[in-house]
Amino acid sequence: MKSIILVIICVFIGFVVGRQTIQEKVITKHVKGETIRDTITNFVPDTVYLTGELEYKYKRDTIYRDVPVVDRDKTIKDWNLVRDYRKTLFDNEFGKLSVALSVQYNELQKLSYSFTPIHKETTITKKRIFEPFVSASYFGNVTFSIGGGFFYHDLGFRTEYAIDGLNFGIMYKF
């Protein structure tokens, strides 16, 4: 009767110790998502501000001597010129956002953006350091044995009791 109680106590202690000794391995990866791209071409202004009315004052008796000459061809070429701007707004752990603008005729003609999101993927694997086990064996019609033991990481120790004696062993998990 004492041996049965001793076996039950050992099994309970092995169960409790096996549950409490768990090794965790945390792996964190930053995974790129699918790139989102779009181009906006039709812009309608929300609000147009008028600074005021222009007043022209004419003086017929004044003669201007150093009046700058306006180069109309250069002004028209500059007005027709297409200006492209590219800027990366951010490139960090959240992703990358780039914008491209095209300006012509003193107006925004095209706005393109490209966003590549990055999300954090964390994997936690738990491995038991101490694992108890119980075994039972039956050899032909001759003997019956019971036993148990534990694995510490991958190395195991076992004991087995049969009618003809006690057997000890060492095991290794692959």
Helices and strands as residue ranges (DSSP letters): H 2-20, E 22-32, E 36-40, H 72-80, E 83-92, E 95-104, E 107-128, E 130-139, E 143-152, E 155-162, E 165-172
